[in-house]
Amino acid sequence: MADGGDFYSGDRPENPKPAQDRTRGGGPESRPRTGHRHVWIWWVVFAVVILVLFFIFI
């Protein structure tokens, strides 16, 4: 039986570690731009809360 170092050596490429296809980590500069969508979401939530309160107390 072959020892551990020789067992897989026949079908492994010369450089077994693949090149990285993207950078790792990230930071504030890598965040996707969302535009003003979050502002509109809060306005819609606010309007729904006002309408619910209006219909509860009328």
CHARMM-style PDB file with segment names, atoms N, HN, CA, C and O in Angstrom:
ATOM      1  N   MET     1       0.851  -1.185   0.000  1.00  0.00      PROA
ATOM      2  CA  MET     1       0.000   0.000   0.000  1.00  0.00      PROA
ATOM      3  C   MET     1       0.892   1.242   0.000  1.00  0.00      PROA
ATOM      4  O   MET     1       1.927   1.268   0.665  1.00  0.00      PROA
ATOM      5  N   ALA     2       0.490   2.257  -0.739  1.00  0.00      PROA
ATOM      6  HN  ALA     2      -0.352   2.236  -1.279  1.00  0.00      PROA
ATOM      7  CA  ALA     2       1.273   3.491  -0.828  1.00  0.00      PROA
ATOM      8  C   ALA     2       1.066   4.333   0.418  1.00  0.00      PROA
ATOM      9  O   ALA     2       0.000   4.308   1.033  1.00  0.00      PROA
ATOM     10  N   ASP     3       2.097   5.077   0.780  1.00  0.00      PROA
ATOM     11  HN  ASP     3       2.963   5.097   0.280  1.00  0.00      PROA
ATOM     12  CA  ASP     3       1.938   5.940   1.946  1.00  0.00      PROA
ATOM     13  C   ASP     3       1.112   7.173   1.568  1.00  0.00      PROA
ATOM     14  O   ASP     3       0.815   7.383   0.392  1.00  0.00      PROA
ATOM     15  N   GLY     4       0.741   7.984   2.557  1.00  0.00      PROA
ATOM     16  HN  GLY     4       0.982   7.813   3.512  1.00  0.00      PROA
ATOM     17  CA  GLY     4      -0.165   9.114   2.357  1.00  0.00      PROA
ATOM     18  C   GLY     4       0.290  10.129   1.333  1.00  0.00      PROA
ATOM     19  O   GLY     4      -0.545  10.707   0.638  1.00  0.00      PROA
ATOM     20  N   GLY     5       1.594  10.366   1.216  1.00  0.00      PROA
ATOM     21  HN  GLY     5       2.273   9.897   1.781  1.00  0.00      PROA
ATOM     22  CA  GLY     5       2.092  11.363   0.280  1.00  0.00      PROA
ATOM     23  C   GLY     5       2.010  10.935  -1.172  1.00  0.00      PROA
ATOM     24  O   GLY     5       1.875  11.779  -2.058  1.00  0.00      PROA
ATOM     25  N   ASP     6       2.088   9.638  -1.431  1.00  0.00      PROA
ATOM     26  HN  ASP     6       2.197   8.953  -0.712  1.00  0.00      PROA
ATOM     27  CA  ASP     6       2.083   9.143  -2.808  1.00  0.00      PROA
ATOM     28  C   ASP     6       0.705   8.704  -3.293  1.00  0.00      PROA
ATOM     29  O   ASP     6       0.507   8.548  -4.498  1.00  0.00      PROA
ATOM     30  N   PHE     7      -0.240   8.504  -2.402  1.00  0.00      PROA
ATOM     31  HN  PHE     7      -0.079   8.631  -1.423  1.00  0.00      PROA
ATOM     32  CA  PHE     7      -1.523   7.927  -2.780  1.00  0.00      PROA
ATOM     33  C   PHE     7      -2.287   8.808  -3.762  1.00  0.00      PROA
ATOM     34  O   PHE     7      -2.809   8.308  -4.758  1.00  0.00      PROA
ATOM     35  N   TYR     8      -2.363  10.110  -3.497  1.00  0.00      PROA
ATOM     36  HN  TYR     8      -1.940  10.516  -2.687  1.00  0.00      PROA
ATOM     37  CA  TYR     8      -3.125  11.020  -4.349  1.00  0.00      PROA
ATOM     38  C   TYR     8      -2.262  11.754  -5.372  1.00  0.00      PROA
ATOM     39  O   TYR     8      -2.791  12.552  -6.145  1.00  0.00      PROA
ATOM     40  N   SER     9      -1.002  11.521  -5.402  1.00  0.00      PROA
ATOM     41  HN  SER     9      -0.572  10.872  -4.774  1.00  0.00      PROA
ATOM     42  CA  SER     9      -0.121  12.310  -6.260  1.00  0.00      PROA
ATOM     43  C   SER     9      -0.314  12.020  -7.737  1.00  0.00      PROA
ATOM     44  O   SER     9       0.037  12.866  -8.559  1.00  0.00      PROA
ATOM     45  N   GLY    10      -0.854  10.874  -8.117  1.00  0.00      PROA
ATOM     46  HN  GLY    10      -1.140  10.187  -7.449  1.00  0.00      PROA
ATOM     47  CA  GLY    10      -0.993  10.524  -9.522  1.00  0.00      PROA
ATOM     48  C   GLY    10      -2.008  11.369 -10.271  1.00  0.00      PROA
ATOM     49  O   GLY    10      -1.783  11.696 -11.436  1.00  0.00      PROA
ATOM     50  N   ASP    11      -3.121  11.735  -9.639  1.00  0.00      PROA
ATOM     51  HN  ASP    11      -3.304  11.470  -8.693  1.00  0.00      PROA
ATOM     52  CA  ASP    11      -4.164  12.459 -10.361  1.00  0.00      PROA
ATOM     53  C   ASP    11      -4.383  13.874  -9.844  1.00  0.00      PROA
ATOM     54  O   ASP    11      -5.429  14.470 -10.100  1.00  0.00      PROA
ATOM     55  N   ARG    12      -3.415  14.415  -9.125  1.00  0.00      PROA
ATOM     56  HN  ARG    12      -2.565  13.931  -8.917  1.00  0.00      PROA
ATOM     57  CA  ARG    12      -3.532  15.805  -8.659  1.00  0.00      PROA
ATOM     58  C   ARG    12      -2.771  16.717  -9.610  1.00  0.00      PROA
ATOM     59  O   ARG    12      -1.716  16.341 -10.119  1.00  0.00      PROA
ATOM     60  N   PRO    13      -3.308  17.931  -9.857  1.00  0.00      PROA
ATOM     61  CA  PRO    13      -2.569  18.866 -10.708  1.00  0.00      PROA
ATOM     62  C   PRO    13      -1.309  19.365 -10.015  1.00  0.00      PROA
ATOM     63  O   PRO    13      -1.123  19.172  -8.814  1.00  0.00      PROA
ATOM     64  N   GLU    14      -0.461  20.002 -10.785  1.00  0.00      PROA
ATOM     65  HN  GLU    14      -0.612  20.159 -11.761  1.00  0.00      PROA
ATOM     66  CA  GLU    14       0.802  20.497 -10.217  1.00  0.00      PROA
ATOM     67  C   GLU    14       0.554  21.576  -9.169  1.00  0.00      PROA
ATOM     68  O   GLU    14       1.232  21.619  -8.142  1.00  0.00      PROA
ATOM     69  N   ASN    15      -0.414  22.442  -9.429  1.00  0.00      PROA
ATOM     70  HN  ASN    15      -0.964  22.407 -10.263  1.00  0.00      PROA
ATOM     71  CA  ASN    15      -0.766  23.496  -8.486  1.00  0.00      PROA
ATOM     72  C   ASN    15      -2.201  23.234  -8.022  1.00  0.00      PROA
ATOM     73  O   ASN    15      -3.140  23.700  -8.667  1.00  0.00      PROA
ATOM     74  N   PRO    16      -2.396  22.505  -6.924  1.00  0.00      PROA
ATOM     75  CA  PRO    16      -3.751  22.101  -6.529  1.00  0.00      PROA
ATOM     76  C   PRO    16      -4.611  23.229  -5.971  1.00  0.00      PROA
ATOM     77  O   PRO    16      -5.830  23.081  -5.884  1.00  0.00      PROA
ATOM     78  N   LYS    17      -4.008  24.346  -5.595  1.00  0.00      PROA
ATOM     79  HN  LYS    17      -3.018  24.466  -5.665  1.00  0.00      PROA
ATOM     80  CA  LYS    17      -4.803  25.451  -5.061  1.00  0.00      PROA
ATOM     81  C   LYS    17      -5.289  26.315  -6.221  1.00  0.00      PROA
ATOM     82  O   LYS    17      -4.466  26.854  -6.961  1.00  0.00      PROA
ATOM     83  N   PRO    18      -6.611  26.466  -6.402  1.00  0.00      PROA
ATOM     84  CA  PRO    18      -7.112  27.300  -7.493  1.00  0.00      PROA
ATOM     85  C   PRO    18      -6.897  28.781  -7.187  1.00  0.00      PROA
ATOM     86  O   PRO    18      -6.820  29.195  -6.030  1.00  0.00      PROA
ATOM     87  N   ALA    19      -6.804  29.546  -8.238  1.00  0.00      PROA
ATOM     88  HN  ALA    19      -6.866  29.210  -9.178  1.00  0.00      PROA
ATOM     89  CA  ALA    19      -6.672  31.002  -8.061  1.00  0.00      PROA
ATOM     90  C   ALA    19      -7.995  31.562  -7.552  1.00  0.00      PROA
ATOM     91  O   ALA    19      -9.065  31.075  -7.917  1.00  0.00      PROA
ATOM     92  N   GLN    20      -7.916  32.576  -6.714  1.00  0.00      PROA
ATOM     93  HN  GLN    20      -7.047  32.971  -6.417  1.00  0.00      PROA
ATOM     94  CA  GLN    20      -9.125  33.193  -6.188  1.00  0.00      PROA
ATOM     95  C   GLN    20      -9.846  33.950  -7.298  1.00  0.00      PROA
ATOM     96  O   GLN    20      -9.232  34.716  -8.041  1.00  0.00      PROA
ATOM     97  N   ASP    21     -11.145  33.732  -7.403  1.00  0.00      PROA
ATOM     98  HN  ASP    21     -11.644  33.110  -6.799  1.00  0.00      PROA
ATOM     99  CA  ASP    21     -11.913  34.402  -8.434  1.00  0.00      PROA
ATOM    100  C   ASP    21     -12.526  35.714  -7.955  1.00  0.00      PROA
ATOM    101  O   ASP    21     -13.061  36.475  -8.761  1.00  0.00      PROA
ATOM    102  N   ARG    22     -12.454  35.982  -6.670  1.00  0.00      PROA
ATOM    103  HN  ARG    22     -12.019  35.364  -6.015  1.00  0.00      PROA
ATOM    104  CA  ARG    22     -12.967  37.241  -6.126  1.00  0.00      PROA
ATOM    105  C   ARG    22     -12.207  37.568  -4.850  1.00  0.00      PROA
ATOM    106  O   ARG    22     -11.613  36.688  -4.227  1.00  0.00      PROA
ATOM    107  N   THR    23     -12.230  38.799  -4.477  1.00  0.00      PROA
ATOM    108  HN  THR    23     -12.713  39.514  -4.983  1.00  0.00      PROA
ATOM    109  CA  THR    23     -11.551  39.200  -3.257  1.00  0.00      PROA
ATOM    110  C   THR    23     -12.387  38.801  -2.051  1.00  0.00      PROA
ATOM    111  O   THR    23     -13.613  38.722  -2.131  1.00  0.00      PROA
ATOM    112  N   ARG    24     -11.735  38.556  -0.965  1.00  0.00      PROA
ATOM    113  HN  ARG    24     -10.739  38.620  -0.899  1.00  0.00      PROA
ATOM    114  CA  ARG    24     -12.415  38.172   0.266  1.00  0.00      PROA
ATOM    115  C   ARG    24     -12.463  39.368   1.210  1.00  0.00      PROA
ATOM    116  O   ARG    24     -11.739  40.349   1.041  1.00  0.00      PROA
ATOM    117  N   GLY    25     -13.329  39.260   2.199  1.00  0.00      PROA
ATOM    118  HN  GLY    25     -13.917  38.463   2.336  1.00  0.00      PROA
ATOM    119  CA  GLY    25     -13.411  40.325   3.193  1.00  0.00      PROA
ATOM    120  C   GLY    25     -14.484  41.316   2.804  1.00  0.00      PROA
ATOM    121  O   GLY    25     -15.673  41.000   2.818  1.00  0.00      PROA
ATOM    122  N   GLY    26     -14.068  42.487   2.466  1.00  0.00      PROA
ATOM    123  HN  GLY    26     -13.101  42.744   2.455  1.00  0.00      PROA
ATOM    124  CA  GLY    26     -15.026  43.517   2.093  1.00  0.00      PROA
ATOM    125  C   GLY    26     -14.997  44.647   3.091  1.00  0.00      PROA
ATOM    126  O   GLY    26     -14.312  44.579   4.112  1.00  0.00      PROA
ATOM    127  N   GLY    27     -15.716  45.645   2.800  1.00  0.00      PROA
ATOM    128  HN  GLY    27     -16.273  45.700   1.971  1.00  0.00      PROA
ATOM    129  CA  GLY    27     -15.769  46.803   3.671  1.00  0.00      PROA
ATOM    130  C   GLY    27     -16.837  47.750   3.172  1.00  0.00      PROA
ATOM    131  O   GLY    27     -17.677  47.373   2.356  1.00  0.00      PROA
ATOM    132  N   PRO    28     -16.809  48.966   3.654  1.00  0.00      PROA
ATOM    133  CA  PRO    28     -17.846  49.920   3.250  1.00  0.00      PROA
ATOM    134  C   PRO    28     -17.863  50.186   1.744  1.00  0.00      PROA
ATOM    135  O   PRO    28     -18.921  50.446   1.170  1.00  0.00      PROA
ATOM    136  N   GLU    29     -16.701  50.123   1.110  1.00  0.00      PROA
ATOM    137  HN  GLU    29     -15.842  49.913   1.576  1.00  0.00      PROA
ATOM    138  CA  GLU    29     -16.662  50.407  -0.314  1.00  0.00      PROA
ATOM    139  C   GLU    29     -17.229  49.273  -1.155  1.00  0.00      PROA
ATOM    140  O   GLU    29     -17.506  49.477  -2.337  1.00  0.00      PROA
ATOM    141  N   SER    30     -17.411  48.079  -0.585  1.00  0.00      PROA
ATOM    142  HN  SER    30     -17.186  47.913   0.375  1.00  0.00      PROA
ATOM    143  CA  SER    30     -17.919  46.960  -1.364  1.00  0.00      PROA
ATOM    144  C   SER    30     -19.421  46.748  -1.189  1.00  0.00      PROA
ATOM    145  O   SER    30     -19.973  45.807  -1.759  1.00  0.00      PROA
ATOM    146  N   ARG    31     -20.098  47.603  -0.412  1.00  0.00      PROA
ATOM    147  HN  ARG    31     -19.649  48.368   0.051  1.00  0.00      PROA
ATOM    148  CA  ARG    31     -21.539  47.462  -0.237  1.00  0.00      PROA
ATOM    149  C   ARG    31     -22.264  47.898  -1.501  1.00  0.00      PROA
ATOM    150  O   ARG    31     -21.897  48.902  -2.111  1.00  0.00      PROA
ATOM    151  N   PRO    32     -23.285  47.157  -1.899  1.00  0.00      PROA
ATOM    152  CA  PRO    32     -24.034  47.557  -3.094  1.00  0.00      PROA
ATOM    153  C   PRO    32     -24.855  48.809  -2.834  1.00  0.00      PROA
ATOM    154  O   PRO    32     -25.328  49.040  -1.721  1.00  0.00      PROA
ATOM    155  N   ARG    33     -25.013  49.596  -3.853  1.00  0.00      PROA
ATOM    156  HN  ARG    33     -24.629  49.409  -4.757  1.00  0.00      PROA
ATOM    157  CA  ARG    33     -25.823  50.813  -3.735  1.00  0.00      PROA
ATOM    158  C   ARG    33     -27.299  50.451  -3.767  1.00  0.00      PROA
ATOM    159  O   ARG    33     -27.743  49.736  -4.665  1.00  0.00      PROA
ATOM    160  N   THR    34     -28.073  50.943  -2.784  1.00  0.00      PROA
ATOM    161  HN  THR    34     -27.712  51.524  -2.054  1.00  0.00      PROA
ATOM    162  CA  THR    34     -29.504  50.660  -2.750  1.00  0.00      PROA
ATOM    163  C   THR    34     -30.317  51.856  -3.185  1.00  0.00      PROA
ATOM    164  O   THR    34     -31.529  51.737  -3.362  1.00  0.00      PROA
ATOM    165  N   GLY    35     -29.695  53.001  -3.363  1.00  0.00      PROA
ATOM    166  HN  GLY    35     -28.710  53.099  -3.220  1.00  0.00      PROA
ATOM    167  CA  GLY    35     -30.448  54.184  -3.753  1.00  0.00      PROA
ATOM    168  C   GLY    35     -31.282  54.695  -2.594  1.00  0.00      PROA
ATOM    169  O   GLY    35     -30.860  54.652  -1.438  1.00  0.00      PROA
ATOM    170  N   HSD    36     -32.465  55.177  -2.919  1.00  0.00      PROA
ATOM    171  HN  HSD    36     -32.807  55.212  -3.858  1.00  0.00      PROA
ATOM    172  CA  HSD    36     -33.357  55.733  -1.892  1.00  0.00      PROA
ATOM    173  C   HSD    36     -34.505  54.795  -1.588  1.00  0.00      PROA
ATOM    174  O   HSD    36     -35.538  55.220  -1.070  1.00  0.00      PROA
ATOM    175  N   ARG    37     -34.334  53.530  -1.905  1.00  0.00      PROA
ATOM    176  HN  ARG    37     -33.495  53.185  -2.326  1.00  0.00      PROA
ATOM    177  CA  ARG    37     -35.407  52.564  -1.688  1.00  0.00      PROA
ATOM    178  C   ARG    37     -35.753  52.444  -0.211  1.00  0.00      PROA
ATOM    179  O   ARG    37     -36.931  52.346   0.133  1.00  0.00      PROA
ATOM    180  N   HSD    38     -34.753  52.451   0.674  1.00  0.00      PROA
ATOM    181  HN  HSD    38     -33.796  52.531   0.394  1.00  0.00      PROA
ATOM    182  CA  HSD    38     -35.038  52.302   2.097  1.00  0.00      PROA
ATOM    183  C   HSD    38     -35.824  53.479   2.647  1.00  0.00      PROA
ATOM    184  O   HSD    38     -36.601  53.313   3.587  1.00  0.00      PROA
ATOM    185  N   VAL    39     -35.638  54.667   2.080  1.00  0.00      PROA
ATOM    186  HN  VAL    39     -35.007  54.802   1.316  1.00  0.00      PROA
ATOM    187  CA  VAL    39     -36.405  55.844   2.508  1.00  0.00      PROA
ATOM    188  C   VAL    39     -37.874  55.660   2.150  1.00  0.00      PROA
ATOM    189  O   VAL    39     -38.756  55.960   2.954  1.00  0.00      PROA
ATOM    190  N   TRP    40     -38.135  55.169   0.948  1.00  0.00      PROA
ATOM    191  HN  TRP    40     -37.419  54.925   0.294  1.00  0.00      PROA
ATOM    192  CA  TRP    40     -39.526  54.940   0.527  1.00  0.00      PROA
ATOM    193  C   TRP    40     -40.182  53.855   1.360  1.00  0.00      PROA
ATOM    194  O   TRP    40     -41.376  53.938   1.647  1.00  0.00      PROA
ATOM    195  N   ILE    41     -39.439  52.858   1.747  1.00  0.00      PROA
ATOM    196  HN  ILE    41     -38.469  52.790   1.514  1.00  0.00      PROA
ATOM    197  CA  ILE    41     -40.004  51.787   2.578  1.00  0.00      PROA
ATOM    198  C   ILE    41     -40.463  52.354   3.917  1.00  0.00      PROA
ATOM    199  O   ILE    41     -41.544  52.013   4.397  1.00  0.00      PROA
ATOM    200  N   TRP    42     -39.648  53.219   4.524  1.00  0.00      PROA
ATOM    201  HN  TRP    42     -38.770  53.496   4.134  1.00  0.00      PROA
ATOM    202  CA  TRP    42     -40.039  53.799   5.815  1.00  0.00      PROA
ATOM    203  C   TRP    42     -41.230  54.738   5.672  1.00  0.00      PROA
ATOM    204  O   TRP    42     -42.064  54.804   6.575  1.00  0.00      PROA
ATOM    205  N   TRP    43     -41.330  55.469   4.554  1.00  0.00      PROA
ATOM    206  HN  TRP    43     -40.652  55.415   3.821  1.00  0.00      PROA
ATOM    207  CA  TRP    43     -42.490  56.328   4.328  1.00  0.00      PROA
ATOM    208  C   TRP    43     -43.769  55.497   4.175  1.00  0.00      PROA
ATOM    209  O   TRP    43     -44.827  55.884   4.673  1.00  0.00      PROA
ATOM    210  N   VAL    44     -43.672  54.376   3.497  1.00  0.00      PROA
ATOM    211  HN  VAL    44     -42.813  54.062   3.092  1.00  0.00      PROA
ATOM    212  CA  VAL    44     -44.842  53.504   3.342  1.00  0.00      PROA
ATOM    213  C   VAL    44     -45.239  52.913   4.682  1.00  0.00      PROA
ATOM    214  O   VAL    44     -46.427  52.857   4.999  1.00  0.00      PROA
ATOM    215  N   VAL    45     -44.274  52.470   5.475  1.00  0.00      PROA
ATOM    216  HN  VAL    45     -43.309  52.515   5.217  1.00  0.00      PROA
ATOM    217  CA  VAL    45     -44.574  51.939   6.810  1.00  0.00      PROA
ATOM    218  C   VAL    45     -45.231  53.016   7.667  1.00  0.00      PROA
ATOM    219  O   VAL    45     -46.201  52.739   8.373  1.00  0.00      PROA
ATOM    220  N   PHE    46     -44.718  54.225   7.612  1.00  0.00      PROA
ATOM    221  HN  PHE    46     -43.930  54.450   7.039  1.00  0.00      PROA
ATOM    222  CA  PHE    46     -45.293  55.329   8.377  1.00  0.00      PROA
ATOM    223  C   PHE    46     -46.725  55.605   7.942  1.00  0.00      PROA
ATOM    224  O   PHE    46     -47.595  55.803   8.790  1.00  0.00      PROA
ATOM    225  N   ALA    47     -46.986  55.624   6.642  1.00  0.00      PROA
ATOM    226  HN  ALA    47     -46.279  55.463   5.953  1.00  0.00      PROA
ATOM    227  CA  ALA    47     -48.332  55.893   6.130  1.00  0.00      PROA
ATOM    228  C   ALA    47     -49.299  54.791   6.550  1.00  0.00      PROA
ATOM    229  O   ALA    47     -50.445  55.080   6.896  1.00  0.00      PROA
ATOM    230  N   VAL    48     -48.861  53.540   6.527  1.00  0.00      PROA
ATOM    231  HN  VAL    48     -47.930  53.306   6.247  1.00  0.00      PROA
ATOM    232  CA  VAL    48     -49.732  52.435   6.941  1.00  0.00      PROA
ATOM    233  C   VAL    48     -50.060  52.537   8.425  1.00  0.00      PROA
ATOM    234  O   VAL    48     -51.200  52.297   8.821  1.00  0.00      PROA
ATOM    235  N   VAL    49     -49.091  52.886   9.242  1.00  0.00      PROA
ATOM    236  HN  VAL    49     -48.164  53.082   8.920  1.00  0.00      PROA
ATOM    237  CA  VAL    49     -49.335  53.042  10.683  1.00  0.00      PROA
ATOM    238  C   VAL    49     -50.325  54.174  10.929  1.00  0.00      PROA
ATOM    239  O   VAL    49     -51.230  54.030  11.750  1.00  0.00      PROA
ATOM    240  N   ILE    50     -50.171  55.284  10.241  1.00  0.00      PROA
ATOM    241  HN  ILE    50     -49.435  55.401   9.574  1.00  0.00      PROA
ATOM    242  CA  ILE    50     -51.097  56.415  10.402  1.00  0.00      PROA
ATOM    243  C   ILE    50     -52.508  56.010   9.985  1.00  0.00      PROA
ATOM    244  O   ILE    50     -53.473  56.341  10.675  1.00  0.00      PROA
ATOM    245  N   LEU    51     -52.640  55.300   8.867  1.00  0.00      PROA
ATOM    246  HN  LEU    51     -51.857  55.032   8.307  1.00  0.00      PROA
ATOM    247  CA  LEU    51     -53.967  54.862   8.421  1.00  0.00      PROA
ATOM    248  C   LEU    51     -54.606  53.886   9.407  1.00  0.00      PROA
ATOM    249  O   LEU    51     -55.805  53.974   9.673  1.00  0.00      PROA
ATOM    250  N   VAL    52     -53.829  52.968   9.943  1.00  0.00      PROA
ATOM    251  HN  VAL    52     -52.855  52.896   9.726  1.00  0.00      PROA
ATOM    252  CA  VAL    52     -54.373  52.018  10.920  1.00  0.00      PROA
ATOM    253  C   VAL    52     -54.824  52.756  12.176  1.00  0.00      PROA
ATOM    254  O   VAL    52     -55.907  52.482  12.692  1.00  0.00      PROA
ATOM    255  N   LEU    53     -54.029  53.670  12.665  1.00  0.00      PROA
ATOM    256  HN  LEU    53     -53.149  53.893  12.246  1.00  0.00      PROA
ATOM    257  CA  LEU    53     -54.416  54.449  13.847  1.00  0.00      PROA
ATOM    258  C   LEU    53     -55.655  55.307  13.567  1.00  0.00      PROA
ATOM    259  O   LEU    53     -56.521  55.462  14.428  1.00  0.00      PROA
ATOM    260  N   PHE    54     -55.724  55.853  12.374  1.00  0.00      PROA
ATOM    261  HN  PHE    54     -55.020  55.727  11.675  1.00  0.00      PROA
ATOM    262  CA  PHE    54     -56.878  56.670  11.985  1.00  0.00      PROA
ATOM    263  C   PHE    54     -58.165  55.847  12.020  1.00  0.00      PROA
ATOM    264  O   PHE    54     -59.180  56.299  12.552  1.00  0.00      PROA
ATOM    265  N   PHE    55     -58.122  54.646  11.456  1.00  0.00      PROA
ATOM    266  HN  PHE    55     -57.298  54.279  11.025  1.00  0.00      PROA
ATOM    267  CA  PHE    55     -59.332  53.808  11.431  1.00  0.00      PROA
ATOM    268  C   PHE    55     -59.651  53.187  12.774  1.00  0.00      PROA
ATOM    269  O   PHE    55     -60.805  52.838  13.019  1.00  0.00      PROA
ATOM    270  N   ILE    56     -58.674  53.036  13.653  1.00  0.00      PROA
ATOM    271  HN  ILE    56     -57.736  53.320  13.454  1.00  0.00      PROA
ATOM    272  CA  ILE    56     -58.961  52.517  14.985  1.00  0.00      PROA
ATOM    273  C   ILE    56     -59.678  53.559  15.826  1.00  0.00      PROA
ATOM    274  O   ILE    56     -60.619  53.226  16.546  1.00  0.00      PROA
ATOM    275  N   PHE    57     -59.259  54.795  15.753  1.00  0.00      PROA
ATOM    276  HN  PHE    57     -58.494  55.066  15.168  1.00  0.00      PROA
ATOM    277  CA  PHE    57     -59.802  55.832  16.630  1.00  0.00      PROA
ATOM    278  C   PHE    57     -60.911  56.641  16.002  1.00  0.00      PROA
ATOM    279  O   PHE    57     -61.325  57.638  16.594  1.00  0.00      PROA
ATOM    280  N   ILE    58     -61.404  56.284  14.876  1.00  0.00      PROA
ATOM    281  HN  ILE    58     -61.069  55.474  14.396  1.00  0.00      PROA
ATOM    282  CA  ILE    58     -62.560  57.008  14.282  1.00  0.00      PROA
ATOM    283  C   ILE    58     -63.860  56.347  14.655  1.00  0.00      PROA
ATOM    284  OT1 ILE    58     -64.926  56.810  14.251  1.00  0.00      PROA
TER     285      ILE     58
END
